[in-house]
Amino acid sequence: MGTVALAVTDGMLHFELSLAYEVFAAAPAGVTVPWYDVTVCGPVALPVGRFLLEPDSGLDRLRHADTVIVPGWADVDEDPPADLIDAVRAAHEAGARVVSLCTGVFVLAAAGLLDGKRATTHWAHTDALAARHPRVQVDPDVLYVDNGSVLTSAGKAAALDLCLHLVRLDHGSSIANAVARRLVVPPHRAGGQAQFVTTPVPAQDDHPLAALFPWILERLDQALTVEDLARRARMSSRHLTRHFRAATGTTPLQWLLTQRIRRAQELLEKADDSVDTIAAATGMGTATTLRRHFNRTVGVPPDTYRRTFRARTR
């Protein structure tokens, strides 16, 4: 997925466009894998919000890209330009992975790429999307939807979640996490759908659990209980659970499980250790337990995940 084309035309939103460019235009420091070649494609120089954008190429260039990204569309009551719809459809027919950010989904829907598929967009526009394109299965409750060759995101910050998801698919969790660190955002957010992992942590240094999270991450190989965490945090189990849910949106044990899965992913990507060894290193105990939780969370078994990542690396 080396070539990324940003499809722009009059009426695009600059936030999602800038966000995608920031993620894909430059590799984070220390990352040595081949990075993306980003091209901005549009018909002519055009205003994007209060900015004047000069595209690198015309819309016909989209069909030569590996990934085509359609940023947010400003006026969802207005039909997208026909030349943009045709160019996006042609790119998908040529084999490109097509991605919409926020209301860019209206372009994909108009191109017929979402017929019979799940899709999402900003919550304020899901009803309009469903009414205008009844063949699209609109899901208003998720951050993004991955249909393989066609992906859609919810509004604004969810566009970043989807961009990081794309980096994770192409380069693995470690590099996606490096991009997230550069952008000073969490690598994952809970969004009501099966994402690879979730790693929510409190943003405030004075949060009651701020010191507990790194303490847990240093002891993922140990059999930690809620009582252990409460004792370390110097609060009751009940208070710990309440603070945990407020900070992460989930329970202590569920958060701990997702951290174990995340660590397992990194070990599968970087090391040749057996699944039994990784299970012990992540506190899963046995390979059977690791496989069960990993498959349920990530969607594939650990061995398949390792082969897929190694294939992408090669």
C-alpha positions in Angstrom: 0.0 0.0 0.0 2.9 2.4 -0.9 1.0 5.1 -2.9 -1.6 7.1 -1.1 -3.7 9.5 -3.1 -5.8 12.2 -1.4 -8.8 13.0 -3.5 -9.8 16.6 -3.2 -12.3 18.9 -4.9 -14.2 22.1 -4.1 -16.2 21.5 -0.9 -13.7 19.4 1.0 -13.1 19.9 4.7 -9.5 20.9 5.5 -9.3 19.1 8.9 -9.6 15.6 7.6 -7.4 16.4 4.6 -4.6 17.8 6.8 -4.9 14.9 9.2 -4.5 12.3 6.5 -1.5 14.1 5.1 0.1 14.3 8.5 -0.2 10.6 9.1 0.9 9.3 5.6 3.3 12.0 4.3 6.2 11.4 6.7 7.4 8.4 8.7 8.0 8.9 12.5 11.5 9.2 13.7 13.3 5.9 14.0 11.0 4.0 11.5 13.1 2.6 8.7 10.5 0.7 6.7 9.6 2.0 3.3 7.0 4.7 3.9 4.0 6.0 1.8 4.3 8.1 -1.3 1.5 10.7 -0.9 -0.1 12.5 -3.9 -2.8 15.2 -3.6 -5.1 14.8 -6.6 -7.7 17.3 -7.7 -9.0 19.1 -10.9 -7.5 22.5 -10.3 -6.2 24.8 -7.6 -9.1 25.2 -5.2 -10.1 26.6 -1.9 -10.3 24.2 1.0 -11.9 26.1 3.9 -9.9 29.3 4.1 -6.8 27.8 2.4 -5.8 27.5 -1.2 -4.8 24.0 -2.3 -2.7 23.2 -5.3 -3.0 19.5 -6.2 0.0 17.5 -7.5 -2.1 15.7 -10.1 -5.5 15.5 -11.6 -8.2 13.1 -10.4 -7.3 10.6 -13.2 -4.2 9.8 -11.1 -6.4 8.1 -8.4 -6.6 4.9 -10.4 -2.8 4.5 -10.1 -2.8 4.6 -6.3 -2.7 1.8 -3.9 -4.9 3.7 -1.4 -7.3 6.5 -2.2 -8.5 8.7 0.7 -11.6 10.9 0.3 -11.7 13.6 3.1 -14.8 15.1 4.6 -17.4 16.6 2.3 -18.7 20.0 3.6 -22.3 20.1 2.3 -23.9 16.7 2.6 -27.1 18.1 1.0 -25.2 18.7 -2.2 -24.3 15.9 -4.6 -20.6 15.3 -4.9 -19.0 16.3 -8.3 -19.5 13.7 -11.0 -15.8 13.7 -12.0 -14.8 12.9 -8.4 -17.4 10.0 -8.2 -16.2 8.6 -11.5 -12.5 8.8 -10.5 -13.1 7.1 -7.1 -15.1 4.3 -8.7 -12.4 3.8 -11.4 -9.7 3.7 -8.7 -11.6 1.0 -6.8 -12.1 -1.0 -10.0 -8.4 -0.8 -10.7 -7.7 -2.4 -7.3 -7.2 0.6 -5.0 -8.2 0.5 -1.3 -10.7 3.3 -1.0 -11.1 5.2 2.3 -13.6 7.9 3.3 -13.0 10.2 6.3 -16.1 11.6 8.0 -18.7 12.8 5.4 -16.4 11.6 2.5 -18.6 8.6 2.8 -21.2 10.3 0.6 -18.8 10.2 -2.3 -18.2 6.5 -1.8 -21.9 5.8 -1.5 -22.6 7.8 -4.7 -20.0 5.7 -6.5 -21.9 2.6 -5.5 -18.9 1.2 -3.4 -21.0 0.8 -0.3 -24.0 -1.0 -1.7 -24.8 -3.9 0.6 -21.9 -3.0 3.0 -21.7 -1.5 6.5 -20.5 2.0 6.7 -20.4 4.9 9.1 -20.0 8.7 9.2 -20.4 11.6 11.6 -23.3 10.8 13.9 -25.0 14.0 12.8 -25.2 12.8 9.2 -26.0 9.0 9.6 -29.7 9.6 9.1 -29.1 11.5 5.9 -26.7 8.8 4.6 -29.3 6.1 5.3 -32.1 8.1 3.6 -30.2 9.0 0.5 -28.5 5.6 0.1 -30.8 2.9 1.4 -28.6 0.1 0.1 -25.9 1.1 2.6 -26.0 -0.5 6.0 -25.3 2.6 8.1 -23.9 1.9 11.6 -23.9 5.1 13.7 -22.2 3.6 16.7 -18.7 2.9 15.6 -15.5 4.9 15.0 -14.8 3.2 11.7 -15.8 0.3 9.5 -13.3 -1.9 7.6 -14.8 -3.8 4.7 -11.4 -4.8 3.3 -11.1 -2.7 0.1 -13.5 -0.1 1.3 -13.3 1.7 4.7 -15.2 4.5 6.3 -14.8 6.5 9.5 -17.0 8.6 11.8 -16.4 12.3 12.2 -13.3 14.3 12.9 -11.0 12.6 15.4 -12.4 9.2 14.3 -10.7 9.9 11.0 -7.4 9.7 12.8 -8.4 6.4 14.3 -9.0 5.0 10.9 -5.7 6.4 9.5 -3.8 4.7 12.4 -5.8 1.5 11.6 -4.5 1.6 8.1 -0.9 2.1 9.3 -1.4 -0.9 11.6 -2.7 -3.0 8.8 0.2 -2.1 6.6 3.1 -2.0 9.1 1.9 -3.6 12.4 1.1 -2.3 15.8 4.6 -1.1 16.8 4.9 1.3 13.9 1.3 2.5 14.3 2.0 3.2 17.9 5.1 5.2 16.9 2.9 7.3 14.6 0.4 7.8 17.5 3.2 8.9 19.9 4.4 11.4 17.3 0.9 12.8 17.1 0.4 12.7 20.9 -2.7 10.6 20.7 -3.6 7.2 22.0 -3.0 4.4 19.5 -6.5 3.0 19.9 -9.8 4.2 21.3 -12.7 2.1 22.3 -15.4 2.5 19.7 -17.9 -0.3 20.0 -16.4 -2.4 17.3 -13.7 -5.1 17.3 -10.5 -3.2 17.0 -7.1 -4.9 17.4 -6.5 -3.5 20.9 -7.5 -0.6 23.0 -5.0 1.3 25.1 -6.9 4.2 26.8 -5.0 5.9 29.7 -5.8 9.1 31.6 -4.4 12.2 30.1 -3.9 14.0 33.4 -0.7 13.3 35.4 -2.6 13.9 38.7 -5.3 11.4 37.8 -5.8 8.9 40.7 -4.7 6.0 38.4 -1.9 7.8 36.6 0.9 5.9 38.4 -1.0 2.6 38.3 -1.0 2.1 34.5 2.8 2.0 33.9 3.0 -0.3 37.0 0.6 -2.7 35.4 2.3 -2.6 32.0 5.6 -3.6 33.7 4.0 -6.7 35.2 1.9 -8.1 32.4 3.6 -11.5 32.9 2.1 -11.7 36.4 -1.3 -13.0 37.5 -2.8 -9.7 38.6 -6.2 -9.4 40.3 -8.5 -6.5 40.9 -7.5 -6.7 44.5 -3.8 -6.4 43.6 -4.5 -3.3 41.5 -6.7 -1.8 44.3 -4.0 -2.4 46.9 -1.4 -0.8 44.7 -3.6 2.2 44.1 -4.5 2.4 47.8 -8.2 2.3 47.3 -11.0 -0.2 47.5 -11.8 -2.5 44.6 -15.1 -0.7 44.2 -13.4 2.7 44.0 -10.8 1.3 41.6 -13.4 0.0 39.3 -15.3 3.3 39.2 -12.1 5.3 38.5 -11.1 2.7 35.9 -14.3 2.9 34.0 -14.3 6.7 34.1 -10.8 6.8 32.7 -10.8 4.0 30.2 -14.5 3.2 29.5 -14.0 -0.4 30.6 -13.3 -2.6 33.6 -9.8 -3.2 35.1 -9.7 -6.8 34.0 -10.9 -6.0 30.5 -8.3 -3.3 30.2 -5.6 -5.6 31.5 -6.6 -8.3 28.9 -6.3 -5.8 26.0 -2.8 -4.8 27.2 -1.8 -8.5 27.3 -3.1 -8.9 23.7 -1.3 -5.7 22.6 2.0 -7.1 24.1 1.4 -10.4 22.4 1.0 -8.6 19.1 4.3 -6.8 19.5 6.1 -10.1 20.5 4.6 -11.9 17.5 5.8 -9.1 15.2 9.3 -8.8 16.6 10.3 -12.1 18.1 10.5 -15.8 17.1 9.4 -17.0 20.5 6.8 -19.8 20.5 3.2 -19.1 21.3 3.7 -20.9 24.7 6.6 -18.5 25.5 4.5 -15.5 24.5 1.6 -16.7 26.5 3.8 -16.8 29.6 5.3 -13.4 28.9 1.9 -11.8 28.6 0.4 -13.4 31.7 -2.0 -15.6 29.6 -0.6 -18.8 31.2 -1.0 -21.3 28.3 -1.0 -21.1 24.5 -4.6 -22.3 24.5 -5.7 -19.3 26.6 -3.7 -16.9 24.5 -5.1 -18.3 21.2 -8.7 -18.1 22.5 -8.5 -14.5 23.6 -6.3 -13.4 20.7 -8.6 -14.8 18.1 -11.6 -13.3 19.7 -10.0 -9.8 20.0 -7.9 -9.6 16.9 -10.0 -11.8 14.6 -7.2 -14.2 13.6 -5.1 -16.8 15.5 -1.6 -15.7 16.8 0.2 -17.9 14.2 -1.8 -16.3 11.3 -1.1 -12.8 12.7 2.6 -13.5 12.8 2.7 -14.9 9.2 0.7 -12.0 7.9 2.9 -9.4 9.6 6.1 -11.1 8.5 4.8 -11.3 4.9 4.1 -7.6 5.0 7.5 -6.9 6.4 9.2 -8.9 3.6 
